[in-house]
Amino acid sequence: MWKIWRPIFEWETLCPVLIADPLGIIVVMPRASQPVTHSEVDAMPDHYPDTTSETKVEDHGRIGDAVVSVDYGLPDREMVKSRRAYYRQKAGEKGK
């Protein structure tokens, strides 16, 4: 999501990935301080298209003054395949 889809959909609220292995098993991000409040998460811009199907306060943190999403990975191969198709479709719609 960070490398391919973030630039296309301009997802500015994703926590940056500093280093990741090709399979995404090891991902290094800056330390985001927690907790953040429900109102801070609700005030974040909506993601288009959705990065995940759920939004929990625990999935967010703060880097400097910015509230960022820190848990936006996908748990299994089938979900990755499904999300890639979803993002390809949405990327096509964005170009229209």
N, C-alpha and C positions, 0 to 999 in steps of 0.2 A: 504494500500500500504506500509506503513512504517513498520508494524510489520511482515507481511507475505512475501510480494514480494520484498521489498528492499534487504534483505539478499540474496535471490535467484538470483536476477539479478544484485547485487552489485551496486545499485544506490547510489553512494556516494554523489551526488549533491542535494539530497532531504533535506530540512530543517528538523532537528530532531523533532520528536513528544515527548514531555516530559510527557504529561498526555492526555488521551483521554477516553471518556466514550465508552461503548461497541458499541453504534450505530454511533459513530463518529460525534455526534451533537456538543459536546464540545471538542475542540482540543486546547491544549496549546503547543506553540512552543517558542523557544527563539526569542527575538526581532531581526529582520533582518533589517539593515539599508538600506535605499533606497535614491535616485534612483541608479540603475546600468545602464550601457550603453548597447546599442545594440551590440557593439563589444564584451563586456564582456559576454553577453548571447550567442552570436554566437561562442565564444571560448570555451564554456562549452562542455564537451563530450556529444555525442549523447546518449540518453537513449535507451537501448534495453531491452525489447520492449518499445515502447512509453508509457510514463506515462499519457499523455493527448494528445488530438488531436490538440492543439494549444499551441504556445509558445509566450507569450507576455512579454515584458520587465517588465511590472508592476507585473508580477507573480514571480519575482525574487528579491532577496535582498542579502545583504552581512552580514556574520557572521565572524568576524575577517577578514582574507584575502580571505576567500572562498565565491564565488558566489553560492547561493543555490536557488532551486525552492521552493517557499513558498505556491503556490496555485496549489496543485496537487490532490485535493479531487474530488469526483464525485458528481454531483448534485442530482441524483435521483436513485431509486431502480433499474430501468430497465438498466441504464447505469452501475451500480455496477455489476449486473448480467452478462451483456455483457463483461465487462472488466475482470471479474474473469475467464470467459471462454477463453478469449483471452490470459490471463496470464498463465492459465493452459496449453494451447496449446504451447505457447512459452517456458514454463519451460520444457516441454517434448522435444522440439526441441533442447534446450540448452544441454540436457543430452546426445544427440546423438553424 
